[in-house]
Amino acid sequence: MLLNEEERALRDSVRSFLEKKVAPVVAGHERARTFPWELLPQLYEFGYVRGGVPEALGGDELPMMMQAILMEEAGRCWGSLRTTVNVQGMVARTLAATANEEQRARFLDPLLAGRRFGWFGLTEPEAGSDAGSLRTTARAKGDGYVINGSKLYITNALGSDFGILFARVIGAEGTDHGVTALLVEKDESDFGVSDIPHMPLRSTTSCELSFQDTYVPAENVLGALGGGLGLGMKAINAGRLNMAMGAVGLSQACLEASITFCRQREQFGKALAGFQLVQQMVVEIATITETSRLLGYHAARAIDAGEPGRYECSMAKLYCGESAGRAATLAIQLHGGAGLMEESPVERYFRDAREATIPEGTSQMQILHLGKALLGQSALR
Ligand SMILES: Cc1cc2nc3c(=O)[nH]c(=O)nc-3n(C[C@H](O)[C@H](O)[C@H](O)COP(=O)(O)OP(=O)(O)OC[C@H]3O[C@@H](n4cnc5c(N)ncnc54)[C@H](O)[C@@H]3O)c2cc1C
């Protein structure tokens, strides 16, 4: 049995909530490119975002398997929602791991209550997969730091009121202290935010941030000077399984939509469901969905058993992300022309599936990580 009683109960209750409260508003928000932020606190009651935070800090401290189920269900319902709770979760976990008491009161507590929302700013125009080469600087000046540089593709920076910025700290005497995380507040610091029109996840914003002599007070430094890259990578590693499970949910949605459509649609005097070539495509979606689910659950259970799980998470991210693309391609094919129309859910699944192979380490980055683990040699550079 894949899920125990408690896990099944969580899956069923969150699925029922998403179907009743969220699914009916998805198409409207996608068209308007808006997001129902007011729904998030209700979702947090199931363990979204709070699940990755220790109970002592106000979180739910859920086993990874429960968090995986939550992300699978979010992905089955709506990619923009899955991405949004994933990013909030990354911000929450990073704050929980490093924030001091005053920072927790300002940022983490209101985030867990659904009163504040944060972005996670690592990628830059010249530093994507090679995140460690980032160029944004934070130069010591007076009681704080002056930031110069830019960030790219930052999810929901428009829509959030603060963020975690990764920048290279330069001390007053010119010493490079390395990549450091800083908390940047919209109302406190002056910086540019603009949404870049994008194909998938239309109810999220994908933003460029520009910092020109932007002042950030010293009390906003998160964790140790020079400790930022380690923090960022830790958050991304956990996000990797979330992305994988979101992709499993998306593949599942492709399967369900295809089965419904093929049973209803008739050609040549019978339902599409009765044609062998149609069955072949449906069975392929079902098989890669089930394989993806097994890989994702395996990674979650490895972490819950106390293993690092990095290898398993990379393999899940690689396979589940690529498979979601294949599942969505087949779902479109099964729907014929109807699948390419915006009124069909599979049109959205197809766009959203393209995202699954890029953030939190592209498929190629996962292959290089797995290759190094298997062969003992890095092929990264
Ligand atoms: C929808 C979306 C949301 C995002 N949200 C965020 C966010 O909230 N915060 C954030 O910081 N970032 C975010 N990102 C950025 C994301 O993490 C990067 O896009 C990703 O890391 C890849 O970087 P890049 O786009 O610069 O591609 P590049 O690194 O330029 O890669 C381009 C291609 O080259 C390949 N490649 C690169 N190096 C190698 C190599 N050594 N060997 C083989 N192949 C290689 C890649 O796999 C890819 O296929 C988001 C991106 C998207 C699309």
The ligand as a Gaussian input file, in Angstrom:
#p B3LYP/6-31G(d) Opt

LIG

0 1
 C        8.932000      30.085000     -13.796000
 C       10.249000      30.290000     -13.111000
 C       10.287000      30.663000     -11.771000
 C       11.504000      30.888000     -11.138000
 N       11.524000      31.329000      -9.843000
 C       12.701000      31.667000      -9.263000
 C       12.717000      32.235000      -7.958000
 O       11.678000      32.447000      -7.315000
 N       13.934000      32.574000      -7.434000
 C       15.101000      32.389000      -8.099000
 O       16.147000      32.727000      -7.569000
 N       15.105000      31.859000      -9.353000
 C       13.940000      31.496000      -9.948000
 N       13.923000      30.973000     -11.225000
 C       15.180000      30.837000     -11.946000
 C       15.618000      29.391000     -12.140000
 O       16.125000      28.881000     -10.952000
 C       16.617000      29.391000     -13.305000
 O       15.900000      29.682000     -14.480000
 C       17.345000      28.056000     -13.435000
 O       18.212000      27.844000     -12.347000
 C       18.150000      27.971000     -14.725000
 O       18.928000      29.100000     -14.912000
 P       18.870000      29.893000     -16.308000
 O       17.452000      30.126000     -16.646000
 O       19.768000      31.058000     -16.213000
 O       19.425000      28.867000     -17.374000
 P       20.987000      28.584000     -17.713000
 O       21.718000      28.272000     -16.456000
 O       21.494000      29.651000     -18.578000
 O       20.854000      27.240000     -18.547000
 C       20.419000      27.219000     -19.909000
 C       20.515000      25.776000     -20.406000
 O       21.866000      25.325000     -20.325000
 C       21.958000      24.141000     -19.525000
 N       23.233000      24.172000     -18.799000
 C       23.738000      25.160000     -18.021000
 N       24.935000      24.802000     -17.535000
 C       25.181000      23.536000     -17.976000
 C       26.236000      22.591000     -17.779000
 N       27.287000      22.847000     -16.988000
 N       26.143000      21.398000     -18.406000
 C       25.060000      21.082000     -19.163000
 N       24.035000      21.931000     -19.372000
 C       24.093000      23.141000     -18.791000
 C       20.760000      24.213000     -18.600000
 O       20.393000      22.941000     -18.087000
 C       19.709000      24.802000     -19.529000
 O       19.196000      23.763000     -20.337000
 C       12.712000      30.720000     -11.861000
 C       12.671000      30.325000     -13.206000
 C       11.464000      30.114000     -13.831000
 C       11.457000      29.725000     -15.275000

